[in-house]
Amino acid sequence: MTRPDYTFTSESVSEGHPDKVCDRISDAVLDAFLAEEPTARVACETFATTNRVVIGGEVGLSDQATLSRYMEAIPDIARACIKDIGYEQDKFHHETVEITNLLHEQSAHIAQGVTGERGDEGAGDQGIMFGYATDETPDLMPAPIQYSHAILRRLAEVRKSGAEPTLGPDAKSQLSVRYENGKPVGVTSIVLSTQHLDENMTSDDVRAVVEPYIRETLPEGWISAGTKWWVNPTGKFVIGGPDGDAGLTGRKIIVDTYGGAAPHGGGAFSGKDPTKVDRSAAYAARYLAKNVVAAGMAERCTIQLSYAIGVARPLSIYADTHGTGEVAPEVIERAVAQVMDLTPRGIRTHLDLNRPIYQRTAAYGHFGRAPEADGGFSWERTDLVDALKAAV
């Protein structure tokens, strides 16, 4: 069990970070295909650098003519993402960036494994997936990552609204959170690096812009006289995004999940349709862990699922309540299997994942977000509480 008093640090990156630009494009491509056909198969990867975006991977639709038409639309999808993020730099501009589309039809052998010889849909790949929840925040997320995300979301809001026109799209945040008796009580250090459009701004100037938004985002009393601030510690940050550093889909998996406070199975999410258990089973594991904590069965819960390509049912289910459980882990393992069909088809049906809801997940975390009316973030619901209680 984790000792009661400690400091833990997590980081987040903004939607304008080079890797997140790529995640956004990959998920936008996925959404476009799912909007056309809910059973579309997509595994899209994006690479971005100065004046260049390269999109590759596999896609599959039932109609070849429709697939060809959507292939032609890929550059426009990418440009729309870059424009919405806010890039209009000389060397990375939504109107002038060169976009290369190398997407091709999905491998028949992979498709065969997913469909399954007996007609029962198998997992799209082997792998292990983790879900986690903790009662230390209202969203049942670890505080360091949740508030790191919140700071960057707030800065993006004021940048896009025009309230803070000097801020650029590329940014990173990092919080070191102090715990007492296992609960977060304050911040020992705040790191914020943000692109700025005025070359004459100093680190102090940038801090004057961002500090009020950071203070309003963090819980009252968390910032003290002893909190250390590091705002643009290297000085100027004018060249940002893929012009400053190359980006790649799937390179921020810890930012996407729990900020290092819980295990990650290794697979990235963005650009993958929900037959890929890297994505859908990780969502299911978070959903189950969150409902376990919401049901009062534990203060903290980790759920692990494992799969083999072409095999429908999980090979194993593991629960860990980290010494905080009111219910034995083996009882939780049996209960979660009882209340939810954990085959790929069962997960997609239960969470209604065959819809274009993924572009919004590409920045500020896949977890700890509010469920949305159109089915977005359905894995954040706590509607299994009663069923879990009945199952134990």
C-alpha positions as CSV (number, residue, x, y, z in Angstrom):
1,M,0.0,0.0,0.0
2,T,1.3,3.5,-0.9
3,R,2.6,5.4,2.1
4,P,0.2,8.1,3.4
5,D,2.3,11.2,2.9
6,Y,4.1,11.8,-0.4
7,T,4.4,14.0,-3.5
8,F,3.3,12.8,-6.9
9,T,3.8,14.5,-10.2
10,S,1.9,14.2,-13.5
11,E,2.0,16.2,-16.8
12,S,-0.4,17.1,-19.5
13,V,0.1,18.6,-23.0
14,S,-2.3,20.9,-24.9
15,E,-4.2,20.2,-28.2
16,G,-1.4,22.1,-30.0
17,H,1.4,19.8,-28.8
18,P,2.8,18.1,-31.9
19,D,1.8,14.7,-30.8
20,K,-1.7,15.8,-29.9
21,V,-2.1,17.5,-33.4
22,C,-1.4,14.0,-34.8
23,D,-3.8,12.3,-32.3
24,R,-6.5,14.8,-33.3
25,I,-6.1,14.2,-37.1
26,S,-6.1,10.4,-36.6
27,D,-9.3,10.5,-34.5
28,A,-10.9,12.9,-37.0
29,V,-10.2,10.4,-39.8
30,L,-11.7,7.7,-37.6
31,D,-14.8,9.8,-36.9
32,A,-15.3,10.5,-40.6
33,F,-15.4,6.8,-41.4
34,L,-17.6,5.9,-38.5
35,A,-20.1,8.6,-39.5
36,E,-20.3,7.0,-42.9
37,E,-20.4,3.4,-41.6
38,P,-20.6,2.4,-37.9
39,T,-18.7,-0.8,-38.6
40,A,-15.8,0.8,-40.4
41,R,-12.4,-0.5,-39.6
42,V,-9.7,2.1,-39.0
43,A,-6.2,2.1,-37.8
44,C,-4.9,5.6,-38.6
45,E,-1.4,7.0,-37.8
46,T,-0.2,10.6,-38.4
47,F,3.2,12.1,-38.4
48,A,3.8,15.9,-38.5
49,T,6.8,18.1,-38.9
50,T,7.7,21.5,-40.5
51,N,5.2,22.2,-43.3
52,R,4.3,18.5,-43.6
53,V,1.7,16.0,-42.4
54,V,1.8,12.3,-43.4
55,I,-1.2,10.1,-42.7
56,G,-1.0,6.3,-43.0
57,G,-2.5,3.0,-41.8
58,E,-5.4,0.8,-42.7
59,V,-9.1,1.5,-43.3
60,G,-12.0,-0.6,-44.4
61,L,-15.6,0.1,-45.6
62,S,-18.1,-2.3,-47.1
63,D,-18.4,-0.2,-50.3
64,Q,-15.2,0.4,-52.3
65,A,-16.6,3.5,-54.1
66,T,-17.4,5.2,-50.8
67,L,-13.9,4.3,-49.5
68,S,-12.3,6.0,-52.5
69,R,-14.4,9.1,-52.0
70,Y,-13.4,9.3,-48.3
71,M,-9.8,8.9,-49.2
72,E,-10.0,12.0,-51.3
73,A,-11.4,13.9,-48.3
74,I,-8.5,13.1,-45.9
75,P,-6.4,16.2,-46.6
76,D,-9.4,18.5,-45.9
77,I,-10.1,16.6,-42.6
78,A,-6.5,17.2,-41.5
79,R,-6.6,20.9,-42.5
80,A,-9.8,21.4,-40.5
81,C,-8.1,20.0,-37.4
82,I,-5.0,22.2,-37.8
83,K,-7.2,25.3,-38.3
84,D,-9.4,24.6,-35.2
85,I,-6.3,24.0,-33.1
86,G,-5.1,27.4,-34.2
87,Y,-1.9,26.9,-36.3
88,E,-1.3,29.8,-38.7
89,Q,2.5,29.9,-38.5
90,D,4.7,30.5,-41.5
91,K,6.1,26.9,-41.3
92,F,2.9,25.2,-40.1
93,H,-0.3,26.7,-41.5
94,H,-3.5,24.9,-42.1
95,E,-3.8,26.4,-45.6
96,T,-0.2,25.7,-46.8
97,V,1.0,22.5,-45.0
98,E,1.7,19.7,-47.4
99,I,-0.5,16.6,-46.6
100,T,0.4,13.1,-47.8
101,N,-2.3,10.4,-47.5
102,L,-0.9,6.9,-47.4
103,L,-4.0,5.1,-46.0
104,H,-4.8,1.8,-47.6
105,E,-7.3,-1.0,-47.3
106,Q,-7.2,-3.1,-44.1
107,S,-5.3,-6.4,-44.2
108,A,-7.6,-9.4,-44.9
109,H,-5.8,-11.5,-42.3
110,I,-6.5,-8.9,-39.6
111,A,-10.1,-8.6,-40.7
112,Q,-10.4,-12.4,-40.6
113,G,-9.1,-12.5,-37.0
114,V,-11.6,-9.8,-35.9
115,T,-14.6,-11.4,-37.6
116,G,-13.8,-14.9,-36.3
117,E,-14.2,-18.2,-38.0
118,R,-17.4,-19.0,-36.1
119,G,-19.0,-15.6,-36.6
120,D,-18.2,-14.5,-33.0
121,E,-16.2,-11.3,-33.2
122,G,-12.7,-11.7,-31.8
123,A,-10.4,-9.1,-30.4
124,G,-8.5,-7.0,-33.0
125,D,-5.2,-7.9,-31.4
126,Q,-3.6,-9.5,-28.3
127,G,-2.8,-7.3,-25.4
128,I,-3.4,-6.1,-21.8
129,M,-5.5,-3.1,-20.8
130,F,-5.8,-1.3,-17.5
131,G,-8.5,0.8,-15.9
132,Y,-8.2,2.8,-12.8
133,A,-10.3,5.0,-10.4
134,T,-9.7,6.8,-7.2
135,D,-12.0,8.8,-4.9
136,E,-9.5,11.6,-4.5
137,T,-11.3,13.9,-7.0
138,P,-15.0,14.2,-7.9
139,D,-14.3,12.6,-11.3
140,L,-12.7,9.7,-9.6
141,M,-9.4,10.5,-11.2
142,P,-5.8,11.0,-9.8
143,A,-5.5,14.7,-8.9
144,P,-2.2,15.5,-10.5
145,I,-3.2,14.5,-14.1
146,Q,-6.8,15.8,-13.7
147,Y,-5.8,19.3,-12.7
148,S,-2.9,19.3,-15.2
149,H,-5.5,18.7,-17.9
150,A,-7.8,21.3,-16.4
151,I,-5.2,24.1,-16.6
152,L,-4.5,23.5,-20.2
153,R,-8.2,23.3,-21.1
154,R,-8.7,26.6,-19.4
155,L,-5.8,28.3,-21.3
156,A,-7.1,26.9,-24.6
157,E,-10.5,28.4,-23.8
158,V,-9.2,31.9,-23.2
159,R,-6.8,31.6,-26.2
160,K,-9.6,30.6,-28.6
161,S,-12.1,33.1,-27.2
162,G,-9.7,36.0,-27.9
163,A,-9.4,36.9,-24.2
164,E,-5.7,36.0,-24.3
165,P,-4.5,36.5,-27.9
166,T,-0.8,36.4,-27.0
167,L,-1.0,32.6,-26.2
168,G,-0.1,30.0,-28.8
169,P,-1.5,26.5,-29.3
170,D,1.4,24.5,-28.0
171,A,1.7,24.1,-24.2
172,K,2.6,21.7,-21.4
173,S,1.6,21.7,-17.7
174,Q,3.0,19.7,-14.8
175,L,1.8,19.5,-11.2
176,S,3.6,18.1,-8.2
177,V,0.8,17.3,-5.7
178,R,1.3,16.8,-2.0
179,Y,-0.6,14.1,-0.3
180,E,-1.4,13.7,3.4
181,N,-3.0,10.6,4.7
182,G,-3.4,9.5,1.1
183,K,-5.4,12.5,0.0
184,P,-4.2,15.5,-2.1
185,V,-3.9,18.7,-0.1
186,G,-1.7,21.1,-2.1
187,V,0.7,21.7,-4.9
188,T,4.4,21.9,-4.2
189,S,5.4,23.0,-7.8
190,I,3.7,24.2,-10.9
191,V,5.4,23.9,-14.3
192,L,3.8,25.6,-17.3
193,S,5.4,26.1,-20.7
194,T,3.3,27.8,-23.3
195,Q,3.9,29.1,-26.7
196,H,3.4,32.9,-27.0
197,L,3.0,34.9,-30.2
198,D,4.7,38.1,-29.0
199,E,8.4,37.6,-29.3
200,N,9.1,40.3,-26.7
201,M,7.4,38.6,-23.9
202,T,9.6,37.3,-21.0
203,S,8.9,34.4,-18.7
204,D,7.5,36.9,-16.2
205,D,5.2,38.4,-18.8
206,V,3.8,34.9,-19.6
207,R,3.4,34.1,-15.9
208,A,1.3,37.3,-15.5
209,V,-1.0,36.1,-18.2
210,V,-1.4,32.5,-17.1
211,E,-1.3,32.7,-13.3
212,P,-4.8,33.9,-12.7
213,Y,-6.2,31.0,-14.8
214,I,-4.1,28.5,-13.0
215,R,-5.2,29.8,-9.6
216,E,-8.9,29.7,-10.5
217,T,-8.5,26.1,-11.8
218,L,-6.9,24.6,-8.8
219,P,-8.8,23.9,-5.6
220,E,-8.8,26.7,-3.0
221,G,-5.8,26.6,-0.7
222,W,-3.7,24.3,-2.8
223,I,-1.3,27.1,-3.8
224,S,0.7,28.4,-0.9
225,A,3.6,30.8,-0.4
226,G,5.9,27.7,-0.6
227,T,4.6,26.6,-4.0
228,K,7.4,26.9,-6.6
229,W,6.4,28.3,-10.1
230,W,8.3,27.5,-13.3
231,V,6.6,29.3,-16.2
232,N,8.5,29.1,-19.5
233,P,11.7,28.3,-17.6
234,T,13.9,28.3,-20.7
235,G,12.7,31.7,-21.8
236,K,11.1,32.4,-25.1
237,F,8.7,29.8,-26.7
238,V,7.6,31.4,-30.0
239,I,8.2,28.5,-32.4
240,G,5.7,25.8,-31.4
241,G,3.9,22.8,-32.7
242,P,5.3,20.5,-35.4
243,D,7.5,23.2,-36.7
244,G,9.4,23.2,-33.4
245,D,9.3,19.4,-32.8
246,A,8.0,16.5,-34.8
247,G,4.7,14.9,-33.7
248,L,3.4,11.3,-33.9
249,T,0.1,9.6,-33.1
250,G,0.1,7.6,-29.9
251,R,3.2,9.0,-28.2
252,K,1.4,10.5,-25.1
253,I,-0.3,7.4,-23.7
254,I,0.4,8.3,-20.1
255,V,-1.1,11.8,-20.6
256,D,-4.1,10.1,-22.2
257,T,-4.7,7.9,-19.1
258,Y,-3.7,8.4,-15.5
259,G,-0.5,10.4,-15.5
260,G,1.6,7.5,-14.3
261,A,-0.6,6.9,-11.2
262,A,-1.8,3.6,-12.6
263,P,-0.4,1.0,-15.0
264,H,-0.9,1.3,-18.8
265,G,-1.1,-1.7,-21.0
266,G,1.1,-0.2,-23.7
267,G,-1.3,0.3,-26.5
268,A,-2.3,3.8,-27.8
269,F,-5.9,4.9,-28.4
270,S,-6.1,7.5,-31.1
271,G,-6.9,6.5,-34.7
272,K,-8.2,3.1,-33.7
273,D,-11.8,1.9,-34.2
274,P,-13.4,0.2,-31.2
275,T,-12.8,-3.4,-32.5
276,K,-9.3,-2.7,-31.3
277,V,-9.3,-3.7,-27.7
278,D,-6.3,-1.4,-27.1
279,R,-9.0,1.3,-27.1
280,S,-12.4,-0.3,-26.3
281,A,-11.2,-2.6,-23.5
282,A,-9.2,0.2,-21.9
283,Y,-12.4,2.2,-21.8
284,A,-14.3,-0.8,-20.4
285,A,-11.7,-1.3,-17.7
286,R,-11.9,2.4,-16.6
287,Y,-15.7,2.1,-16.7
288,L,-15.6,-0.9,-14.4
289,A,-13.0,0.5,-12.0
290,K,-15.0,3.8,-11.8
291,N,-18.2,2.0,-11.0
292,V,-16.5,-0.1,-8.3
293,V,-15.3,3.0,-6.6
294,A,-18.6,4.8,-7.1
295,A,-20.3,1.8,-5.5
296,G,-18.2,2.3,-2.3
297,M,-16.4,-1.1,-2.8
298,A,-13.0,0.6,-2.6
299,E,-11.3,4.0,-2.4
300,R,-9.0,2.9,-5.3
301,C,-9.4,0.2,-7.9
302,T,-7.3,-1.1,-10.8
303,I,-8.9,-3.5,-13.3
304,Q,-6.8,-5.4,-15.9
305,L,-8.2,-7.2,-18.9
306,S,-6.3,-9.3,-21.4
307,Y,-7.1,-10.6,-24.9
308,A,-5.8,-12.7,-27.8
309,I,-6.4,-11.8,-31.5
310,G,-9.4,-13.5,-32.9
311,V,-10.6,-14.6,-29.4
312,A,-13.8,-13.0,-28.2
313,R,-13.7,-13.4,-24.4
314,P,-11.0,-11.9,-22.2
315,L,-8.3,-14.4,-21.2
316,S,-8.1,-12.9,-17.7
317,I,-9.7,-10.3,-15.4
318,Y,-7.7,-8.9,-12.5
319,A,-8.8,-6.5,-9.8
320,D,-6.6,-4.7,-7.2
321,T,-8.1,-2.4,-4.6
322,H,-4.7,-1.4,-3.2
323,G,-5.6,-2.2,0.4
324,T,-8.7,0.1,0.4
325,G,-11.4,-2.5,-0.5
326,E,-14.6,-3.2,1.3
327,V,-15.0,-6.2,-1.0
328,A,-12.4,-8.8,-1.8
329,P,-10.7,-8.4,-5.2
330,E,-11.7,-11.9,-6.3
331,V,-15.3,-11.1,-5.6
332,I,-15.0,-7.9,-7.7
333,E,-13.4,-9.9,-10.5
334,R,-16.4,-12.2,-10.7
335,A,-18.9,-9.3,-10.3
336,V,-17.5,-7.2,-13.2
337,A,-17.7,-10.2,-15.5
338,Q,-21.3,-10.7,-14.5
339,V,-22.5,-7.2,-15.0
340,M,-20.8,-6.5,-18.4
341,D,-20.2,-8.6,-21.5
342,L,-16.5,-8.1,-22.0
343,T,-16.2,-9.4,-25.5
344,P,-15.3,-6.7,-28.1
345,R,-18.9,-6.7,-29.4
346,G,-20.3,-6.6,-25.9
347,I,-18.1,-3.6,-25.0
348,R,-19.0,-1.7,-28.1
349,T,-22.7,-2.4,-27.6
350,H,-22.8,-1.6,-23.9
351,L,-20.8,1.7,-24.3
352,D,-22.3,2.4,-27.8
353,L,-18.8,3.0,-29.3
354,N,-19.6,2.6,-33.0
355,R,-20.2,6.3,-33.5
356,P,-18.1,9.4,-34.3
357,I,-17.2,10.4,-30.7
358,Y,-13.4,10.2,-30.8
359,Q,-12.0,13.4,-32.0
360,R,-12.9,15.1,-28.7
361,T,-10.8,12.6,-26.8
362,A,-7.6,13.5,-28.5
363,A,-6.5,16.1,-26.0
364,Y,-7.0,16.6,-22.2
365,G,-7.4,12.9,-21.4
366,H,-9.7,10.1,-22.3
367,F,-10.8,9.7,-18.7
368,G,-12.3,12.0,-16.0
369,R,-14.5,13.7,-18.6
370,A,-18.3,14.2,-18.3
371,P,-20.5,11.8,-20.2
372,E,-22.1,13.6,-23.1
373,A,-25.6,13.5,-24.5
374,D,-24.5,12.0,-27.9
375,G,-22.7,9.1,-26.3
376,G,-19.3,10.7,-25.9
377,F,-17.3,9.5,-22.9
378,S,-20.0,6.9,-22.2
379,W,-17.3,4.9,-20.2
380,E,-17.4,7.7,-17.6
381,R,-21.0,6.8,-16.6
382,T,-21.6,5.3,-13.1
383,D,-24.7,3.3,-14.1
384,L,-23.4,-0.1,-13.0
385,V,-23.4,0.8,-9.3
386,D,-26.6,-1.0,-8.4
387,A,-25.7,-4.0,-10.6
388,L,-22.3,-4.4,-9.0
389,K,-23.8,-4.2,-5.5
390,A,-26.3,-6.9,-6.4
391,A,-23.6,-9.1,-7.9
392,V,-21.5,-9.2,-4.7
